[in-house]
C-alpha cells in the first residue's frame, strides 16, 4: 500500500515538473499569439492562465502539444469575445478622437442651465426619441428596458423568454443605429 502512495506521489511530482517545463517553453509564444487577438492585456493573461490550467487538469494523452495549446488558446479567445460587454448608452455620447469637442456626456450633465444648453438637451432627447422610433420594436424594447429603465439583461430574458445573447444582439444593433443618428446631430451642431 505504501509503495502505491509513493508511486502516485512520484508521478504527481513528475507531472508537475513537466507542466512547469511546458509553461516555461510555451508561455511567451502563446501570450504573443493571444495578445494579437485580444485588446485587453488582462484578458490575454487570463486566457493564458486558463490554457495552462486546462493543461494541468487534462487526463488524456496529448499527441501534438503545440497544436493542442494553440487550439485551446484560440477557443478561449472566442469564448471571451462572445462574452464581451454590451455597448452602453455612454458609447453614443462621444468618441475618443473628439475629446476636445462638444461631448454628449458634458452636455447632458451640464449643471449650467442656460437657454442654449437646455435647447441642446431638448434636441438630443428629441433626436434620440425619433431614432428609437425608427428601430424595430424588439430592438427598441431591449434598449429602453436596459439603458433607460436600468433593467439587467437577466431580468429582461426572464420577462420575455429570450436568451441573453439574443437581447445583447438586439441592443447592439440599436446602439449602432442610435450612434449613427446622434452623430448626424452632433455634426450639425458643430458645423452650425
C-alpha angles and dihedrals in degrees: 000000000000090000091056092052091048091048091051091049091050091049091049091050091049091049090050091052091048092051091046089052092048091050090051093047100044109026097088094048093044093048090051090050092049095045091058090058102038126059098204119073092208090054090050092053092045091052091049090050091049091052093054092042089055089048092052092050095045114115098179124087114259114216100185106030097182094051091045093052093048092045091052090047092050091049092050090049089054090049092052092048091050090054094050116145116264118252113262132218086252087069088065094058110063140357122224092238091062101047094133094051130077110301126200092226092057091045095050096043095042106129090197102099099202119155090249095054091044089052092049091049089051091050091049094051093044091050091046091048092049091046090050089053089055092058124092109265093250093054093044092049094052093045094048094045095048104035106027100030095033096229112157118240091244091060092044089052091053092048096047102031091233126128120256090241091057090050092048091051093050092048091049092055089048092051092049091052094045092048090054093049094046090048088060090054091046092052091048091052094046094046094046 
